[in-house]
C-alpha cells in the first residue's frame, strides 16, 4: 500500500504534469455542473409523485376523562405515488393503526385511506 501511495505522490510532482493538472479543475467543474443538472432534472421529474403523510390518532391504551390526556398524537412520514390511479407506497409504521390520514402533495392536500399493510 505504501508503494502505491508513493508512486502517486511522485507522479503528481512531475513538471510535465503541471499543465494537465491546471486544466483538471475546469474539467472537474464541468463534470460537477453536469452532475448537478442531472440531479435537478431527476428531482423535478419525480417530485410531483412525492407526498407527505400526516397522521392523527388517539394514544392507544389510555382510558381517561382528563381532556389534556385525550389529545391526538400527530406524526408524519413520506411516500410516493406509484400508480396512475393514485396508490401511494410508504412504510407500514407511518400509517399503522391510523384511523385517518391526510396526504399533502406539492400542489394540494387530500384525504386518504389506508388500503393495506404491504
Beta strands, then each sheet from edge to edge (+ up, - down):
strand 1: 50-58
strand 2: 72-81
strand 3: 88-89
strand 4: 100-104
strand 5: 109-112
sheet 1: 3+ 2- 1+ 4- 5+
end
